[in-house]
Amino acid sequence: MKKHIFILLSVFVVSCSQTPKKSTENPQFFGEFLYLSDAAVLNTGTEIYGVIIDEKMQELHNLCTPIKRDNYDMIYVYIKGTIEDNPAEEGWDKLIRITDIDSLVNPSDKSIIKPNN
């Protein structure tokens, strides 16, 4: 009996000490995205980031445009990206470079749009 308890206790201790590894290389973000002519932002609710205007940002903007109700409508998006310090004096302190677009939330009916499917 003592042997069984010792084995169960050992298994429990070993399983508790193994924490899942989170990838910080390409973190996920959820927030409101808006792009207006020369500036893009992502508001996560706790942080506001500038979004680097590149091909991936343009792709996200093109996906958001048909579901926007007006030019100033912010669209909820799930993206992956990397955080970079803003080298310029103007703008947000932190910038996101989008690496992958997971999905968007249609503001009209709250449906999830998966662009890669």
N, CA, C and O atoms as a MOPAC input file, in Angstrom:
PM7 MOZYME 1SCF
protein

 N      0.82600 1    -1.20000 1     0.00000 1
 C      0.00000 1     0.00000 1     0.00000 1
 C      0.86400 1     1.25600 1     0.00000 1
 O      0.59300 1     2.20300 1    -0.73900 1
 N      1.90600 1     1.26300 1     0.83100 1
 C      2.79900 1     2.41800 1     0.89100 1
 C      3.49800 1     2.63800 1    -0.44900 1
 O      3.76700 1     3.76700 1    -0.86000 1
 N      3.77700 1     1.52700 1    -1.10800 1
 C      4.45000 1     1.61000 1    -2.40300 1
 C      3.55900 1     2.31800 1    -3.43100 1
 O      4.04100 1     3.14300 1    -4.20700 1
 N      2.26500 1     1.99600 1    -3.43600 1
 C      1.31200 1     2.60700 1    -4.36300 1
 C      1.16100 1     4.10700 1    -4.09800 1
 O      1.10100 1     4.91000 1    -5.02900 1
 N      1.10200 1     4.46500 1    -2.82900 1
 C      0.97700 1     5.88200 1    -2.47100 1
 C      2.22900 1     6.64000 1    -2.89000 1
 O      2.14300 1     7.75900 1    -3.39700 1
 N      3.39700 1     6.02800 1    -2.67600 1
 C      4.65200 1     6.66300 1    -3.06800 1
 C      4.70700 1     6.86500 1    -4.58600 1
 O      5.13500 1     7.92000 1    -5.05200 1
 N      4.28500 1     5.87800 1    -5.34500 1
 C      4.29000 1     5.97800 1    -6.80900 1
 C      3.31900 1     7.06800 1    -7.26700 1
 O      3.66700 1     7.87900 1    -8.12500 1
 N      2.11600 1     7.09700 1    -6.71000 1
 C      1.14400 1     8.13000 1    -7.07800 1
 C      1.64700 1     9.52900 1    -6.72700 1
 O      1.49100 1    10.47300 1    -7.50100 1
 N      2.24700 1     9.64000 1    -5.55700 1
 C      2.79200 1    10.92300 1    -5.13800 1
 C      3.93200 1    11.35300 1    -6.06000 1
 O      4.03400 1    12.52900 1    -6.41000 1
 N      4.77400 1    10.42600 1    -6.44900 1
 C      5.88900 1    10.72900 1    -7.35800 1
 C      5.37100 1    11.19700 1    -8.71300 1
 O      5.87300 1    12.17700 1    -9.26300 1
 N      4.38000 1    10.51000 1    -9.24900 1
 C      3.79200 1    10.89200 1   -10.53000 1
 C      3.17800 1    12.28600 1   -10.43600 1
 O      3.34000 1    13.10200 1   -11.34300 1
 N      2.48600 1    12.55100 1    -9.35600 1
 C      1.86100 1    13.85100 1    -9.15200 1
 C      2.91000 1    14.96500 1    -9.11000 1
 O      2.73500 1    15.99700 1    -9.75800 1
 N      3.98800 1    14.77300 1    -8.36200 1
 C      5.04200 1    15.78900 1    -8.23600 1
 C      5.71400 1    16.03400 1    -9.58400 1
 O      5.95000 1    17.18300 1    -9.95600 1
 N      6.02200 1    14.97900 1   -10.31000 1
 C      6.67400 1    15.12600 1   -11.60800 1
 C      5.75700 1    15.84100 1   -12.59300 1
 O      6.21800 1    16.70800 1   -13.33600 1
 N      4.47400 1    15.50200 1   -12.61600 1
 C      3.55200 1    16.13400 1   -13.56700 1
 C      3.31900 1    17.60100 1   -13.21700 1
 O      3.11800 1    18.41600 1   -14.11800 1
 N      3.33900 1    17.95300 1   -11.94600 1
 C      3.13600 1    19.34900 1   -11.54200 1
 C      4.34800 1    20.21000 1   -11.82500 1
 O      4.21100 1    21.42100 1   -11.99400 1
 N      5.51900 1    19.62400 1   -11.88000 1
 C      6.73100 1    20.41500 1   -12.07300 1
 C      6.99800 1    20.70200 1   -13.54300 1
 O      7.87200 1    21.50900 1   -13.85900 1
 N      6.27100 1    20.06600 1   -14.44000 1
 C      6.46200 1    20.30000 1   -15.86500 1
 C      5.44300 1    21.31800 1   -16.33800 1
 O      4.27900 1    20.99200 1   -16.57000 1
 N      5.89400 1    22.55300 1   -16.47600 1
 C      4.99800 1    23.61600 1   -16.91000 1
 C      4.97200 1    23.67000 1   -18.42900 1
 O      5.99600 1    23.45400 1   -19.07700 1
 N      3.81700 1    23.95600 1   -18.99700 1
 C      3.75200 1    24.06300 1   -20.45000 1
 C      4.58700 1    25.23500 1   -20.93200 1
 O      4.66400 1    26.27300 1   -20.27500 1
 N      5.20500 1    25.05800 1   -22.07600 1
 C      6.05900 1    26.10900 1   -22.62500 1
 C      5.25800 1    26.97400 1   -23.57800 1
 O      4.61500 1    26.47600 1   -24.50100 1
 N      5.30400 1    28.27400 1   -23.34200 1
 C      4.64500 1    29.22500 1   -24.22200 1
 C      5.66900 1    29.77800 1   -25.18100 1
 O      6.79300 1    30.08400 1   -24.78300 1
 N      5.30700 1    29.90700 1   -26.41100 1
 C      6.21400 1    30.47400 1   -27.39300 1
 C      6.16800 1    31.99300 1   -27.31900 1
 O      5.12100 1    32.60300 1   -27.53900 1
 N      7.30300 1    32.59400 1   -27.01000 1
 C      7.37700 1    34.05300 1   -27.00100 1
 C      7.93700 1    34.55500 1   -28.32700 1
 O      8.06000 1    35.75800 1   -28.55200 1
 N      8.27200 1    33.61100 1   -29.19200 1
 C      8.83200 1    33.97800 1   -30.48600 1
 C      7.78500 1    34.62900 1   -31.38600 1
 O      8.10600 1    35.54100 1   -32.14800 1
 N      6.55100 1    34.17400 1   -31.30500 1
 C      5.49100 1    34.66400 1   -32.17600 1
 C      4.18500 1    34.71900 1   -31.38700 1
 O      3.28100 1    33.92200 1   -31.64000 1
 N      4.06800 1    35.66100 1   -30.42000 1
 C      2.88500 1    35.67400 1   -29.54600 1
 C      1.60300 1    36.04200 1   -30.28300 1
 O      1.62800 1    36.66700 1   -31.34300 1
 N      0.47900 1    35.63600 1   -29.68900 1
 C     -0.84100 1    35.93000 1   -30.23800 1
 C     -1.40700 1    37.17800 1   -29.57900 1
 O     -1.13500 1    37.46000 1   -28.41300 1
 N     -2.19800 1    37.91900 1   -30.34600 1
 C     -2.83500 1    39.13000 1   -29.85300 1
 C     -4.29600 1    39.14100 1   -30.29200 1
 O     -4.63900 1    38.66100 1   -31.37200 1
 N     -5.14700 1    39.69700 1   -29.43400 1
 C     -6.55200 1    39.90600 1   -29.76600 1
 C     -6.85400 1    41.35700 1   -29.44700 1
 O     -6.54700 1    41.83800 1   -28.35600 1
 N     -7.44900 1    42.04600 1   -30.38700 1
 C     -7.78900 1    43.43700 1   -30.12900 1
 C     -8.49100 1    44.07700 1   -31.30200 1
 O     -8.79200 1    43.43700 1   -32.30900 1
 N     -8.74300 1    45.36700 1   -31.13800 1
 C     -9.41900 1    46.15200 1   -32.17000 1
 C     -8.37500 1    46.76000 1   -33.10300 1
 O     -7.44800 1    47.43700 1   -32.66100 1
 N     -8.54000 1    46.50800 1   -34.39400 1
 C     -7.60500 1    46.98500 1   -35.41000 1
 C     -8.24100 1    48.11800 1   -36.19700 1
 O     -9.42200 1    48.06800 1   -36.54400 1
 N     -7.43700 1    49.14400 1   -36.47400 1
 C     -7.88900 1    50.26500 1   -37.30800 1
 C     -6.71900 1    50.77100 1   -38.12400 1
 O     -5.61400 1    50.95200 1   -37.61200 1
 N     -6.97700 1    50.99900 1   -39.40800 1
 C     -5.98100 1    51.57800 1   -40.30800 1
 C     -6.61600 1    52.76600 1   -41.01200 1
 O     -7.66400 1    52.64700 1   -41.64700 1
 N     -5.95400 1    53.92000 1   -40.88600 1
 C     -6.40100 1    55.13900 1   -41.55400 1
 C     -5.23600 1    55.73800 1   -42.32300 1
 O     -4.29600 1    56.23800 1   -41.70500 1
 N     -5.26400 1    55.70600 1   -43.59600 1
 C     -4.31200 1    56.26900 1   -44.55900 1
 C     -2.82600 1    56.10500 1   -44.22500 1
 O     -2.09800 1    55.53500 1   -45.03800 1
 N     -2.34700 1    56.56800 1   -43.08800 1
 C     -0.91200 1    56.46900 1   -42.82200 1
 C     -0.58300 1    55.97300 1   -41.41500 1
 O      0.56800 1    56.05400 1   -40.98500 1
 N     -1.57500 1    55.46300 1   -40.70300 1
 C     -1.34000 1    54.94400 1   -39.35100 1
 C     -2.26400 1    53.77200 1   -39.07100 1
 O     -3.43700 1    53.77900 1   -39.44500 1
 N     -1.71000 1    52.76500 1   -38.40500 1
 C     -2.49300 1    51.58900 1   -38.01900 1
 C     -2.25200 1    51.32100 1   -36.53800 1
 O     -1.13400 1    51.47300 1   -36.04600 1
 N     -3.30900 1    50.92300 1   -35.83200 1
 C     -3.19400 1    50.63000 1   -34.40400 1
 C     -3.92100 1    49.33800 1   -34.06400 1
 O     -4.83400 1    48.90500 1   -34.76600 1
 N     -3.48300 1    48.73800 1   -32.95900 1
 C     -4.15100 1    47.57500 1   -32.38700 1
 C     -4.34700 1    47.87400 1   -30.91000 1
 O     -3.38100 1    48.04800 1   -30.16700 1
 N     -5.61000 1    47.93200 1   -30.48900 1
 C     -5.96100 1    48.18500 1   -29.09200 1
 C     -6.36200 1    46.85700 1   -28.46900 1
 O     -7.40400 1    46.29800 1   -28.81100 1
 N     -5.53200 1    46.34700 1   -27.54800 1
 C     -5.81100 1    45.05600 1   -26.92500 1
 C     -6.64900 1    45.18400 1   -25.66600 1
 O     -7.01600 1    44.17700 1   -25.06000 1
 N     -6.95400 1    46.40600 1   -25.26900 1
 C     -7.69900 1    46.63100 1   -24.03700 1
 C     -6.78300 1    46.97600 1   -22.88300 1
 O     -7.15300 1    47.76100 1   -22.01000 1
 N     -5.60300 1    46.40500 1   -22.86900 1
 C     -4.61600 1    46.73500 1   -21.84100 1
 C     -3.44000 1    47.50800 1   -22.41800 1
 O     -2.68800 1    48.14300 1   -21.67800 1
 N     -3.27900 1    47.45900 1   -23.72600 1
 C     -2.15000 1    48.10100 1   -24.39100 1
 C     -2.59600 1    48.55500 1   -25.77800 1
 O     -3.43600 1    47.91600 1   -26.41200 1
 N     -2.03000 1    49.65500 1   -26.23600 1
 C     -2.26600 1    50.11200 1   -27.60300 1
 C     -0.93200 1    50.10000 1   -28.32500 1
 O      0.04500 1    50.69800 1   -27.87300 1
 N     -0.90800 1    49.40800 1   -29.45500 1
 C      0.31000 1    49.27400 1   -30.23900 1
 C      0.12300 1    49.94000 1   -31.59100 1
 O     -0.97200 1    49.92300 1   -32.15400 1
 N      1.19000 1    50.52200 1   -32.10800 1
 C      1.21200 1    50.89500 1   -33.50700 1
 C      1.44500 1    49.62500 1   -34.29900 1
 O      2.11700 1    48.71000 1   -33.82300 1
 N      0.89800 1    49.55900 1   -35.49900 1
 C      1.09800 1    48.38600 1   -36.34700 1
 C      1.98800 1    48.80400 1   -37.50800 1
 O      1.71500 1    49.80100 1   -38.17600 1
 N      3.04300 1    48.05000 1   -37.74800 1
 C      3.96600 1    48.35100 1   -38.83600 1
 C      3.23900 1    48.14700 1   -40.15500 1
 O      2.66200 1    47.08900 1   -40.40700 1
 N      3.27600 1    49.17500 1   -40.99100 1
 C      2.58700 1    49.12700 1   -42.27800 1
 C      3.48400 1    48.38700 1   -43.27000 1
 O      4.49800 1    48.90500 1   -43.73600 1
 N      3.07500 1    47.17300 1   -43.56900 1
 C      3.78100 1    46.32800 1   -44.52300 1
 C      2.76400 1    45.46300 1   -45.25500 1
 O      1.56400 1    45.72300 1   -45.17800 1
 N      3.21900 1    44.45400 1   -45.95200 1
 C      2.33000 1    43.60600 1   -46.74900 1
 C      1.28300 1    42.88200 1   -45.89400 1
 O      0.12000 1    42.80000 1   -46.28900 1
 N      1.67800 1    42.35700 1   -44.73100 1
 C      0.73400 1    41.64900 1   -43.85100 1
 C     -0.31300 1    42.59900 1   -43.28400 1
 O     -1.48100 1    42.22900 1   -43.16200 1
 N      0.09100 1    43.81700 1   -42.93800 1
 C     -0.86900 1    44.79300 1   -42.42600 1
 C     -1.86100 1    45.15600 1   -43.52700 1
 O     -3.05600 1    45.28800 1   -43.26300 1
 N     -1.38000 1    45.31800 1   -44.74800 1
 C     -2.26000 1    45.61300 1   -45.88400 1
 C     -3.23600 1    44.46200 1   -46.12500 1
 O     -4.40300 1    44.68600 1   -46.44700 1
 N     -2.75200 1    43.23000 1   -45.96600 1
 C     -3.61800 1    42.05600 1   -46.12000 1
 C     -4.73100 1    42.08000 1   -45.07200 1
 O     -5.89200 1    41.81900 1   -45.38700 1
 N     -4.37000 1    42.39500 1   -43.81700 1
 C     -5.37000 1    42.48600 1   -42.75400 1
 C     -6.37000 1    43.60300 1   -43.05100 1
 O     -7.57500 1    43.41800 1   -42.88100 1
 N     -5.88600 1    44.73100 1   -43.48300 1
 C     -6.77100 1    45.85500 1   -43.83100 1
 C     -7.74000 1    45.45900 1   -44.94900 1
 O     -8.92700 1    45.78000 1   -44.88700 1
 N     -7.24100 1    44.77100 1   -45.95600 1
 C     -8.09700 1    44.33500 1   -47.07200 1
 C     -9.16500 1    43.34100 1   -46.60600 1
 O    -10.26500 1    43.31500 1   -47.15700 1
 N     -8.84800 1    42.52400 1   -45.59800 1
 C     -9.83900 1    41.59600 1   -45.05200 1
 C    -10.88700 1    42.33800 1   -44.22000 1
 O    -12.05400 1    41.94600 1   -44.19200 1
 N    -10.46800 1    43.40600 1   -43.54600 1
 C    -11.37500 1    44.16900 1   -42.67900 1
 C    -12.30900 1    45.09400 1   -43.46000 1
 O    -13.44600 1    45.31500 1   -43.04400 1
 N    -11.84900 1    45.62800 1   -44.56800 1
 C    -12.60200 1    46.64000 1   -45.31200 1
 C    -14.02800 1    46.22100 1   -45.66500 1
 O    -14.94300 1    47.01800 1   -45.45500 1
 N    -14.27000 1    45.02600 1   -46.18400 1
 C    -15.64700 1    44.67000 1   -46.56000 1
 C    -16.62000 1    44.54300 1   -45.38100 1
 O    -17.83000 1    44.66700 1   -45.57400 1
 N    -16.11800 1    44.30000 1   -44.17200 1
 C    -17.03000 1    44.11100 1   -43.04300 1
 C    -17.14900 1    45.35900 1   -42.17200 1
 O    -17.93100 1    45.37700 1   -41.22200 1
 N    -16.38300 1    46.40000 1   -42.48700 1
 C    -16.46400 1    47.63800 1   -41.70300 1
 C    -17.76900 1    48.35800 1   -42.01500 1
 O    -18.21000 1    48.39100 1   -43.16400 1
 N    -18.38600 1    48.93600 1   -40.98100 1
 C    -19.62300 1    49.69700 1   -41.16700 1
 C    -19.34000 1    51.12200 1   -41.61600 1
 O    -20.15700 1    51.73000 1   -42.30800 1
 N    -18.17200 1    51.66600 1   -41.22000 1
 C    -17.72400 1    52.97500 1   -41.69800 1
 C    -16.20000 1    53.01400 1   -41.61000 1
 O    -15.58300 1    52.06000 1   -41.13700 1
 N    -15.59700 1    54.09900 1   -42.05800 1
 C    -14.13700 1    54.18600 1   -42.11400 1
 C    -13.46900 1    54.12300 1   -40.74600 1
 O    -12.30000 1    53.74900 1   -40.65000 1
 N    -14.18800 1    54.48000 1   -39.69200 1
 C    -13.60600 1    54.53400 1   -38.35600 1
 C    -13.98800 1    53.32800 1   -37.49400 1
 O    -13.71300 1    53.31200 1   -36.29500 1
 N    -14.61200 1    52.33400 1   -38.09200 1
 C    -15.01600 1    51.12700 1   -37.37800 1
 C    -13.77700 1    50.28200 1   -37.08100 1
 O    -13.02200 1    49.93500 1   -37.98900 1
 N    -13.57700 1    49.95800 1   -35.81100 1
 C    -12.46900 1    49.09400 1   -35.42000 1
 C    -12.95000 1    47.64700 1   -35.44500 1
 O    -14.02200 1    47.33200 1   -34.92800 1
 N    -12.16100 1    46.78200 1   -36.04100 1
 C    -12.52400 1    45.38200 1   -36.21200 1
 C    -11.70200 1    44.53200 1   -35.24200 1
 O    -10.48000 1    44.66400 1   -35.17000 1
 N    -12.38400 1    43.66100 1   -34.49800 1
 C    -11.67900 1    42.73700 1   -33.61100 1
 C    -10.95100 1    41.70300 1   -34.45300 1
 O    -11.53000 1    41.09500 1   -35.35400 1
 N     -9.66900 1    41.51200 1   -34.14700 1
 C     -8.84700 1    40.57400 1   -34.90400 1
 C     -8.03200 1    39.70700 1   -33.95100 1
 O     -7.69800 1    40.11700 1   -32.83900 1
 N     -7.72400 1    38.50800 1   -34.41200 1
 C     -6.78400 1    37.61000 1   -33.74300 1
 C     -5.59200 1    37.49100 1   -34.67400 1
 O     -5.71700 1    37.00200 1   -35.79600 1
 N     -4.43100 1    37.94300 1   -34.20200 1
 C     -3.23100 1    37.90500 1   -35.03600 1
 C     -2.05600 1    37.35700 1   -34.23900 1
 O     -2.11000 1    37.25000 1   -33.01400 1
 N     -1.00100 1    37.01400 1   -34.95700 1
 C      0.28700 1    36.70200 1   -34.34700 1
 C      1.25400 1    37.76900 1   -34.83600 1
 O      1.12900 1    38.28400 1   -35.94700 1
 N      2.21700 1    38.08900 1   -33.98700 1
 C      3.17000 1    39.11100 1   -34.39100 1
 C      4.31000 1    39.23600 1   -33.41200 1
 O      4.36400 1    38.54900 1   -32.39200 1
 N      5.21500 1    40.12200 1   -33.74400 1
 C      6.35400 1    40.39300 1   -32.87900 1
 C      6.30100 1    41.85100 1   -32.44500 1
 O      5.88600 1    42.72900 1   -33.20100 1
 N      6.72700 1    42.08600 1   -31.21900 1
 C      6.74900 1    43.43400 1   -30.64900 1
 C      8.12900 1    44.04000 1   -30.89200 1
 O      9.15500 1    43.39100 1   -30.69200 1
 N      8.12700 1    45.28800 1   -31.32500 1
 C      9.38000 1    46.01100 1   -31.54600 1
 C      9.27100 1    47.38100 1   -30.89100 1
 O      8.18200 1    47.94700 1   -30.79600 1
 N     10.39300 1    47.90500 1   -30.44500 1
 C     10.42800 1    49.26700 1   -29.93000 1
 C     10.32200 1    50.22500 1   -31.10700 1
 O     10.87900 1    49.97200 1   -32.17500 1
 N      9.60300 1    51.32900 1   -30.90700 1
 C      9.46300 1    52.34100 1   -31.94700 1
 C     10.69800 1    53.23900 1   -31.92000 1
 O     10.93200 1    53.92900 1   -30.92800 1
 N     11.49700 1    53.24200 1   -33.00200 1
 C     12.70100 1    54.06500 1   -33.01900 1
 C     12.38900 1    55.56400 1   -33.19900 1
 O     13.22800 1    56.41100 1   -32.89200 1
 N     11.19900 1    55.88400 1   -33.69100 1
 C     10.82000 1    57.27900 1   -33.92600 1
 C     10.33000 1    57.91900 1   -32.63000 1
 O      9.84800 1    57.23800 1   -31.72500 1
 N     10.46300 1    59.22400 1   -32.56200 1
 C      9.98200 1    59.95000 1   -31.37800 1
 C      8.46700 1    60.04900 1   -31.35800 1
 O      7.86500 1    60.09500 1   -30.28500 1
 N      7.84600 1    60.08400 1   -32.52300 1
 C      6.39200 1    60.18600 1   -32.61300 1
 C      5.76700 1    58.80300 1   -32.66900 1
 O      6.39800 1    57.82900 1   -33.07800 1
 N      4.51400 1    58.74300 1   -32.24800 1
 C      3.77100 1    57.48600 1   -32.34100 1
 C      3.83000 1    56.69400 1   -31.05400 1
 O      4.24800 1    57.19900 1   -30.01200 1
 N      3.40300 1    55.43700 1   -31.14400 1
 C      3.33800 1    54.55400 1   -29.99000 1
 C      4.72800 1    54.05300 1   -29.63300 1
 O      5.59000 1    53.91700 1   -30.50100 1
 N      4.94100 1    53.77900 1   -28.34500 1
 C      6.24100 1    53.28300 1   -27.88600 1
 C      6.56100 1    51.90100 1   -28.44100 1
 O      7.71400 1    51.60000 1   -28.75000 1
 N      5.53200 1    51.06100 1   -28.56600 1
 C      5.71100 1    49.68900 1   -29.05100 1
 C      4.96000 1    49.49700 1   -30.35900 1
 O      3.86500 1    50.02500 1   -30.55400 1
 N      5.57500 1    48.73100 1   -31.24500 1
 C      4.97900 1    48.42500 1   -32.54500 1
 C      4.82200 1    46.91300 1   -32.68100 1
 O      5.60200 1    46.14000 1   -32.12600 1
 N      3.80300 1    46.51100 1   -33.42800 1
 C      3.61300 1    45.09600 1   -33.74900 1
 C      3.87400 1    44.89900 1   -35.22900 1
 O      3.36100 1    45.63400 1   -36.07300 1
 N      4.67900 1    43.89800 1   -35.52700 1
 C      4.86200 1    43.45600 1   -36.91500 1
 C      4.02400 1    42.19000 1   -37.05500 1
 O      4.34200 1    41.16900 1   -36.44500 1
 N      2.96500 1    42.24500 1   -37.84600 1
 C      2.05900 1    41.10300 1   -38.01600 1
 C      2.77900 1    40.00700 1   -38.79100 1
 O      3.34600 1    40.24900 1   -39.85700 1
 N      2.74500 1    38.79600 1   -38.23500 1
 C      3.35100 1    37.65700 1   -38.91800 1
 C      2.30700 1    36.68000 1   -39.44000 1
 O      2.56300 1    35.93800 1   -40.38900 1
 N      1.10800 1    36.68000 1   -38.80900 1
 C      0.06200 1    35.75000 1   -39.23200 1
 C     -1.30000 1    36.31100 1   -38.83100 1
 O     -1.45400 1    36.89100 1   -37.75700 1
 N     -2.27600 1    36.13200 1   -39.70000 1
 C     -3.64700 1    36.57100 1   -39.41900 1
 C     -4.47400 1    35.32400 1   -39.16600 1
 O     -4.65100 1    34.48700 1   -40.05100 1
 N     -4.98400 1    35.21000 1   -37.93100 1
 C     -5.76700 1    34.03000 1   -37.57600 1
 C     -7.23700 1    34.21000 1   -37.96000 1
 O     -7.78600 1    33.41000 1   -38.71900 1
 N     -7.87700 1    35.27000 1   -37.43100 1
 C     -9.29300 1    35.46900 1   -37.73300 1
 C     -9.73700 1    36.88600 1   -37.40800 1
 O     -9.01500 1    37.65200 1   -36.77100 1
 N    -10.95000 1    37.21900 1   -37.86400 1
 C    -11.57500 1    38.51700 1   -37.63800 1
 C    -12.97800 1    38.28200 1   -37.11000 1
 O    -13.56900 1    37.22700 1   -37.33800 1
 N    -13.50900 1    39.27100 1   -36.40300 1
 C    -14.88200 1    39.18500 1   -35.90400 1
 C    -15.71800 1    40.19900 1   -36.66900 1
 O    -15.43900 1    41.39800 1   -36.63900 1
 N    -16.75200 1    39.70600 1   -37.35800 1
 C    -17.65500 1    40.57300 1   -38.10900 1
 C    -18.47400 1    41.39000 1   -37.10900 1
 O    -19.18200 1    40.80700 1   -36.28800 1
 N    -18.39800 1    42.73500 1   -37.15500 1
 C    -19.11600 1    43.54500 1   -36.17200 1
 C    -20.64000 1    43.49000 1   -36.32200 1
 O    -21.35600 1    43.78200 1   -35.36400 1
 N    -21.13800 1    43.12900 1   -37.47800 1
 C    -22.58500 1    43.09100 1   -37.70200 1
 C    -23.27000 1    41.92500 1   -37.00100 1
 O    -24.31900 1    42.09000 1   -36.37700 1
 N    -22.66100 1    40.73900 1   -37.11000 1
 C    -23.32100 1    39.55300 1   -36.53700 1
 C    -22.41500 1    38.76600 1   -35.57200 1
 O    -22.79300 1    37.69400 1   -35.10100 1
 N    -21.23600 1    39.29500 1   -35.28400 1
 C    -20.26600 1    38.68600 1   -34.36300 1
 C    -19.76700 1    37.31100 1   -34.82400 1
 O    -19.26600 1    36.52800 1   -34.01500 1
 N    -19.90200 1    37.02000 1   -36.11400 1
 C    -19.38600 1    35.76300 1   -36.63500 1
 C    -17.87400 1    35.85400 1   -36.80600 1
 O    -17.32600 1    36.93800 1   -37.00700 1
 N    -17.21100 1    34.71500 1   -36.72500 1
 C    -15.75900 1    34.62800 1   -36.85400 1
 C    -15.43100 1    34.34600 1   -38.31600 1
 O    -15.99800 1    33.44200 1   -38.93000 1
 N    -14.51400 1    35.12700 1   -38.85900 1
 C    -14.07200 1    34.94000 1   -40.24600 1
 C    -12.63000 1    34.43900 1   -40.19900 1
 O    -11.74800 1    35.09600 1   -39.64600 1
 N    -12.40900 1    33.26900 1   -40.78600 1
 C    -11.07200 1    32.68400 1   -40.85100 1
 C    -10.56900 1    32.83500 1   -42.28500 1
 O    -11.01100 1    32.10300 1   -43.17000 1
 N     -9.65300 1    33.77100 1   -42.52800 1
 C     -9.23000 1    34.02500 1   -43.90000 1
 C     -8.41700 1    32.89600 1   -44.52400 1
 O     -8.37700 1    32.78400 1   -45.74900 1
 N     -7.77000 1    32.05900 1   -43.72000 1
 C     -6.91600 1    31.00700 1   -44.27000 1
 C     -7.67100 1    29.72300 1   -44.56100 1
 O     -7.06300 1    28.73300 1   -44.96800 1
 N     -8.98800 1    29.71600 1   -44.36200 1
 C     -9.78600 1    28.50700 1   -44.61800 1
 C    -10.57600 1    28.64600 1   -45.88800 1
 O    -11.30500 1    27.72800 1   -46.26500 1

